[in-house]
Amino acid sequence: MTIQREESELPAGSRRGFLKACAAWTAAGLVGGASPSRAAEGDTPRVRNEVPVVDCTDLYHPHQDVGDNFDIVAAYALPRVDLRAIVLDITQGFRDAHGAHPNPTFRDPVGPRDPGFIPVTQLNYIFERNVPCACSPFTAMKSPTDKMLDAPGFQQAGVELLLSTLQAAELPVDILSFGSARTIAVAYNRQPDLLREKVRRIHLCAGASSADYLEWNVALDVHAHVRVLRSDLPVAIYPCATKDGPFAYGPNNCFWKLPDLKFFMRMPPKLQAYMAYAFARMTRSDFLRMLDEPPPEAVLREICTRAHNVWETAVWAQVADLRIVRRGDGQHRLVEAGQAQPTDKVLPNELRPCRLEVRDDGLFDFKFTDKPTNFLMYDRGDPMENERALREALPELYAGFQVA
């Protein structure tokens, strides 16, 4: 997760506005049952060749970065994504009115907030799903090998949900990390063999493409990132920043920007209401009933004028096996690999084998390699060509999402 505000919009001293024995909350079955299997009642597979996915996301309510609310829609709507579980990656300081951090650059002035159970519940309602959801520990690991067995029971549920989901999975699982990576690191410390057996790939959306910049997600839990990046697990890395920060462009970072959100007007009404609730930071208690009503037109139209920072598209495209293509007529689309036309030009959106050197402070260097390795690095080629294509392709993808 990365904060949506530009550096110029942040308070002085804040450079990035830095992003970012209970089980899961299941009151009235709103967030999802304890079962991690898609075999849960009313949640049968939709298409063949689905990829089982666990989404570890620093999703809050009200939002810290509304991009998390925006991007998680893809987890529900993309046909090839078999969303098995959601783990809310929460940092205690950001639950406060003014998120604390010893480094003023990383403080968050727009709290308070809590784990994003409400947006997950809304999406379960919209898509008629029962995806289970739970929280990971709210505090950072004490060391890279910390199992965090002393965390409160409620905060253990996210790690337990990840482990039980892997245990129940009949196919290897893709784990997506948008945040501190704490859940994955702790799960690996507790049951390394289970993760080696059941994880197809970890998609780590974090870090910088240069060891000269400490990126937001890594700063959330340095020990967690060190643990994952020094592990023997298969890890694909999608850096959120370059040496110049999170809003810079390079071939190996995943940031790009939408100039506006006008395509919201073409989305299904329930998703329009969901987006309005998130982007306007609504706190209505009838957060499900309001999805059955048209959102206030003035609110939606104002939201549609906003620019929007994006970091997660590359990850979801990889997981869902989507290609960024330029059609013969010059239009750009995100299409499933088998649906690319002979006249389409497929634009770079690749994962390339690499070697890593990881420092104790979480910063890392990488070099591409043709030798065996368990690490892959994101590569999009020309970042401006990538942005031009996605500015057309992603709105068309989202406008075409179908709800239940």
MOLINRA-V658652 format. One record per pair of residues at least 12 apart in sequence whose C-alpha atoms are under 10 Angstrom apart, sorted by the first residue. I is the first residue (numbers start at 0). J is the second residue. Records with the same first field share a line. If there is no record, write none. Layout:
# MOLINRA-V658652
I: J  J
This chain:
# MOLINRA-V658652
0: 17  18  19  56  57  58  63  64  65  66  67  70  88  176  177  178  179  204  205  215  216  239  309  310  311
1: 15  16  17  18  19  57  63  64  65  66  67  177  178  205  214  215  216  239  240  245  246  254  308  309  310  311
2: 15  16  17  18  19  62  63  64  65  66  67  107  215  245  308  309
3: 15  16  17  18  19  63  64  65  66  67  246  306  307  308  309
4: 16  17  18  64  246  306  307  308
5: 245  246  308
6: 244  245  246
9: 107  108
10: 104  106  107  108
11: 103  104
12: 102  103  104  105  106
13: 102  103  104  105  106  107  108
14: 103  104  105  106  244  245
15: 104  105  106  107  214  215  244  245  246
16: 63  64  103  104  105  106  107  108  109  215
17: 63  64  103  104  105  106  107  108  214  215  216  218  219  245
18: 57  63  64  65  66  67  105  106  107  178  214  215  216  219  245
19: 56  57  58  59  62  63  64  65  66  67  88  89  90  93  105  106  107  177  178  179  215  216  219
20: 151  152  153  154  155  156
21: 133  151  152  153  154  155  156
22: 132  133  134  152  153  154  155  156  157  159  160
23: 86  116  131  132  133  134  135  153  154  155  156  157  159  160
24: 116  131  132  133  134  153  156
25: 116  120  131  132  133
28: 120  129  131
29: 116  117  119  120  121  123  124  128  129  130  131  132  287
30: 85  116  117  118  119  120  121  122  123  124  128  129  130  131  132  133
31: 84  85  119  120  123  128  129  130  131  132  133
32: 129  130  131  132
33: 84  129  130  131  132  133  156  160  163  164
34: 83  84  129  130  131  160  163  164  167
35: 53  82  83  84  85  129  130  131  132  160  161  162  163  164  165  166  167  168
36: 51  82  83  84  129  130  131  163  164  165  166  167  168  169
37: 51  81  82  83  84  128  129  130  131  164  167  168
38: 83
39: 83  128  129  130  131
40: 128  129
41: 127  128  129
42: 81  83  126  127  128  129  130
43: 81  128
44: 78  79  80  81  82
45: 78  79  80  81
46: 78  79  80  81
47: 78  79  81
48: 78  79  80  81  319
49: 77  78  79  80  81  82  170  318  319
50: 78  79  80  81  82  83  170  171  172  173  199  318  319  320
51: 79  80  81  82  83  84  164  165  168  169  170  171  172  173  174  198  199  318
52: 74  79  80  81  82  83  84  85  164  165  168  171  172  173  174  175  198  199  200  201  318
53: 74  80  81  82  83  84  85  86  132  160  161  164  165  172  173  174  175  176  201
54: 71  74  82  83  84  85  86  87  88  132  161  173  174  175  176  177  202
55: 84  85  86  87  88  89  132  133  134  135  157  161  174  175  176  177  178  179  180  181  182  183  203
56: 68  70  71  85  86  87  88  89  115  134  175  176  177  178  179  180  182
57: 86  87  88  89  90  114  115  134  135  176  177  178  179  180  216
58: 71  85  86  87  88  89  113  114  115  116  117  118  119  177  178
59: 87  88  89  90  93  94  111  112  113  114  115  116  117  118  119  277
60: 94  110  111  112  113  114  115  116  117  118  277  280  281  282
61: 109  110  111  112  113  114  115  117  118  276  277  278  279  280  281  282
62: 109  110  111  112  113  114  115  118  277  278  279  280  281
63: 93  94  107  108  109  110  111  112  113  280
64: 277  278  308
65: 274  277  278  279  280  307  308  309
66: 277  278  307  308  309  310  311
67: 115  118  177  277  309  310  311
68: 115  118  119  122  273  274  276  277  278
69: 270  273  274  277  278  307  309  311  397
70: 309  310  311  312  315  397
71: 85  118  119  122  311  315
72: 118  119  122  126  270  273  274  397  400
73: 311  312  315  316  319  396  397  400
74: 122  315  318  319
75: 122  123  125  126  127  128  130  400  401  402
76: 122  126  396  397  399  400  401  402  403
77: 315  316  318  319  321  396  397  400  401
78: 319  335  400  401
79: 318  319  320  321  335
80: 173  315  318  319  320
81: 130  172  173  319
82: 128  129  130  131  172  173
83: 129  130  131  132  160  161  164  165  168  172
84: 129  130  131  132  133  157  160  161  163  164  174
85: 116  119  130  131  132  133  134  157  160  161  174  175
86: 114  115  116  131  132  133  134  135  156  157  158  159  160  161  175  176  182
87: 114  115  116  119  132  133  134  135  136  137  154  157  177  178  182
88: 114  115  133  134  135  136  137  154  157  176  177  178  179  180  181  182  219
89: 113  114  115  134  135  136  137  138  139  154  178  179  181  219
90: 113  114  135  136  137  138  139  178  179  219  220
91: 112  113  114  136  137  138  139
92: 106  107  110  111  112  137  138
93: 106  107  108  109  110  111  112  113  114  137
94: 107  109  110  111  112  113  114  137
95: 107  108  109  110  111  112  113
96: 108  109  110  111  112
97: 109  110  111
98: 110  111  112
100: 219
102: 218
104: 215
105: 214  215  218  219
114: 133  134  135  137
115: 132  133  134
116: 132  133  134
117: 277  282  284  286  287
118: 273  274  276  277  286  287
119: 131  132
120: 132  286  287
121: 269  270  272  273  286  287  288  289  290
122: 269  270  273  287  290  402
123: 403
124: 269  287  288  290  402  403
125: 269  270  273  287  290  291  401  402  403
126: 269  270  401  402  403
127: 402  403
128: 403
131: 157  160  164
132: 156  157  160  161
133: 153  154  155  156  157  158  159  160  161
134: 152  153  154  155  156  157  158  159  160  182
135: 150  151  152  153  154  155  156  157  158  159  160  161  180  181  182  183  185
136: 148  149  150  151  152  153  154  155  156  157  158  181  182  185
137: 150  151  153  154  155  181
138: 150  154  181  219  220
139: 179  181  218  219  220  221  222  223
140: 181  184  185  219  220  221  222  223
141: 220  221  222  223
142: 220  221  222  223  225  226
143: 181  184  185  188  220  221  222  223  224  225  226  227  229  359
144: 184  185  187  188  189  222  223  225  226
145: 184  185  186  187  188  189  222  223  226
146: 158  182  184  185  186  187  188  189  190
147: 181  182  185  186  188  189
148: 185  189
155: 182  185
157: 182  183  186
158: 181  182  183  184  185  186  187  189
159: 182  185  186
160: 182  186
161: 174  182  183  186  194
162: 182  183  186  187  189  190  193  194  197
163: 193
164: 197
165: 193  194  196  197  198
166: 193  194  196  197
167: 197
168: 197  198
169: 197
170: 196  197  198  199
171: 194  195  196  197  198  199  200
172: 194  196  197  198  199  200  201
173: 197  198  199  200  201  202  233  234  318
174: 198  199  200  201  202  203  234  318
175: 200  201  202  203  204  234  235  311  314  315  318
176: 201  202  203  204  205  216  236  314
177: 202  203  204  205  216  239  310  311  314
178: 203  204  205  215  216  217  218  219  220  224
179: 203  204  205  215  216  217  218  219  220  221  222  223  224
180: 203  204  205  216  217  219  220  221  222  223  224  225  226  227
181: 219  220  221  222  223  224  226  227
182: 223
183: 201  223  224  226  227
184: 222  223  224  225  226  227  228  230
185: 223  226  227
187: 226  227  230  232
188: 226  227
191: 230  231  232
194: 231  232  233
195: 230  231  232  233
196: 232
198: 232  233  234
199: 232  233  234
200: 232  233  234  235  318  373  374  375
201: 227  232  233  234  235  236  374  375
202: 233  234  235  236  237  314  315  317  318  375  376
203: 216  224  227  228  234  235  236  237  238  239  314  376
204: 216  217  235  236  237  238  239  240  252  253  310  311  313  314  377
205: 217  218  224  236  237  238  239  240  252  253  310
206: 218  224  236  237  238  239  240  241  245  252  361  362  363
207: 236  237  238  239  240  241  242  243  244  245  251  252  253  362  363  364
208: 236  237  238  239  240  241  242  243  244  249  250  251  252  253  362  363  364  365  376  377
209: 238  240  241  242  243  244  251  252  362  363  364  365
210: 241  242  356  357  358  361  362  363  364  365
211: 241  242  243  244  362  363  364
212: 240  241  242  243  244  245  362  363
213: 240  241  242  244  360  361  362  363
214: 238  239  240  241  242  244  245  361  362
215: 239  240  244  245
216: 238  239
217: 360  361  362
218: 360  361  362
220: 360  361
221: 358  359  360  361  362
222: 359  360  361
223: 361
224: 357  359  360  361  362
225: 357  358  359  360  361  362  363
226: 357  359  361
228: 355  356  357  358  361  363  373  374
229: 355  356  357  358  374
230: 373  374
231: 372  373  374
232: 372  373  374
233: 372  373  374  375
234: 372  373  374  375  376
235: 314  317  350  351  352  353  373  374  375  376  377
236: 251  252  253  314  350  351  353  374  375  376  377  378
237: 251  252  253  254  310  311  313  314  350  375  376  377  378
238: 251  252  253  254  310  376  377  378
239: 251  252  253  254  255  309  310  311
240: 252  253  254  310
241: 253  254
245: 308  310
246: 308  309  310
247: 382
248: 381  382  383  386
249: 378  379  380  381  382  383
250: 347  348  377  378  379  380  381  382  383  385
251: 348  349  350  376  377  378  379  380  381  382
252: 310  313  376  377  378  379  382
253: 309  310  311  312  313  314  348  377  378  379  382  385  386
254: 308  309  310  311  312  313  382  385  386
255: 307  308  309  310  311  312  382  383  385  386  387  389  390
256: 306  307  308  309  310  386  387  389  390
257: 305  306  307  308  309  386  387  389  390  391  393  394
258: 303  304  305  306  307  308  390
259: 302  303  304  305  306  307  308  390  394
260: 299  300  301  302  303  304  305  306  307  394
261: 299  300  301  302  303  304  305  306  394
262: 303  393  394  395  396  397  398  399
263: 275  299  300  302  303  394  397  398
264: 296  299  300  303  398
265: 394  395  397  398  399  400
266: 394  395  396  397  398  399  400  401  402
267: 397  398  399  400  401  402
268: 290  291  292  293  294  402
269: 287  289  290  291  292  293  294  402  403
270: 290  291  293  294  397  398  400  401  402
271: 290  292  293  294  295  299
272: 286  287  289  290  291  292  293  294  295  299
273: 286  287  289  290  291  294
274: 290  294  299  302
275: 290  293  294  295  296  298  299  300  301  302  303
276: 289  290  294  298  299
278: 298  299  302  303  305
279: 298  299  301  302
312: 389  393
313: 348  349  350  377  378  379  389
314: 348  377
316: 333  334  335  348  349
317: 348  349  350  377
319: 334  335  336
320: 333  334  335  336  337
321: 333  334  335  336  337  338  339  348
322: 334  335  336  337  338  339  344  345  346  347  348  349
323: 335  336  339  343  344  345  346  347  348  385  388  389  392  393
324: 336  339  340  342  343  344  345  346  347  388  389  392
325: 339  340  342  343  344  345  346  388  392
326: 339  340  341  342  343  344  345
327: 340  341  342  343  344
328: 342  343
329: 343  344  388
330: 343  388  391  392
331: 343  344  345  346  387  388  389  390  391  392  393  395
332: 345  388  389  390  391  392  393  394  395  396
333: 345  388  389  391  392  393  394  395  396
334: 392  396
346: 379  380  381  384  385  388
347: 377  378  379  380  381  382  384  385
348: 377  378  379  380  385
349: 375  376  377  378  379  380
350: 374  375  376  377  378  379
351: 366  367  368  369  374  375  376  377  378
352: 365  366  367  368  369  370  371  372  373  374  375  376  377
353: 365  366  367  368  369  370  371  372  373  374  375  376  377
354: 366  367  368  369  370  371  372  373  374  375  376
355: 367  372  373  374  375  376
